[in-house]
Amino acid sequence: MQIQKSFKQELACLYLVATPIGNLDDMTPRAVETLRLVDIIAAEDTRHTKKLCRHFEIETPLTSYHEHNKNSKGEYILQLLREGKEIALVSDAGLPCISDPGYEIVQTAIEAGYAVIPIPGANAALTALIASGLVPQPFIFYGFLNRVKSKKKKELEELKYQPYTTLYYESPHRIKETLTIMQEILDNRQVVIARELTKQYEEFIRGSISECIEVADELKGEIVLIVEGSTEKKADIIWWQELEIDQHVKHYLDQGYKTSESIKKVAKERGVAKNEVYREYHVN
């Protein structure tokens, strides 16, 4: 067990600082002051963060910390903490670690005994949720679905019956495909597309999945997709009882699972050995 008393620390601290998601006026005074007082700022994109620092007259040195250098830079940041340096971690927009790099260095710092102190502020997912008009709690934040279509289908199949409002991040280039797959798997639920949050062209599109598909080609900018939870429950009956084993396997193949994964799932559901399913599938 570890107990952290954030404001009674003798060692250096790692600060997780929220930055604006679009509107610079959403930068908090505490965030500005923290970035001024720390010894170094670890930024996802130093070019982006330099602009932010210039705007708020922050002269603290920057170093990069992103998905492609997180291992080497993680050790560098840890060494700075050992030397007593105060570090602030920022992403390009919003909260560090939320669909952005940061989790690994947070975990490493905690394990090494350093305090990790959050400096809260803007977050795209929660900003979209509170204005969506959908039930705000309980909710699930999922982040980005897999870009590969078959894997995206698998993820949505696993989420199909969960009853909570679900939040996704999505690219404008993939939103139409995602909505089309959602309509196929989740049926025609109510959704909200929130785009360009806090910026000049902020927009909320509220409607059914099919209605939103009609305007998907026109969408630009960063998108939060909010989807209402399921009102259905998995049927208590054994849905596959009328299927032969090979048909049962094919059901999962059609959803994008590999043959080995499909055979494993069928064996588990039927309570039989995998080699029995394997034989039946390949015989037919």
Buried (B, 14 or more C-beta within 10 A) or exposed (E): EEEEEEEEEEEBBBBBBBBBBBEEEBBBEEBBEBBBEBBBBBBBBBEBBBEBBEEBEBEBEBBBBBEEEBEEBBEBBBEBBEEEBBBBBBBBBBBBBBBBBBEBBBEBBBEEEBBBBBBEBBBBBBBBBEBBEBEEEEBBBBEEBEEEBEEBBBBBBEBBBEBBBBBBBBBBEBBBBBBBBBBEBBBEBBBBBBBBBBBEEBBBBBBBBBBBBEBBEEBEBBBBBBBBBBEEEEEEEEEBEEBEBBEBBBBBBEBBBEEEBBBBBBBEBBEEEEEBBBEBBEEE
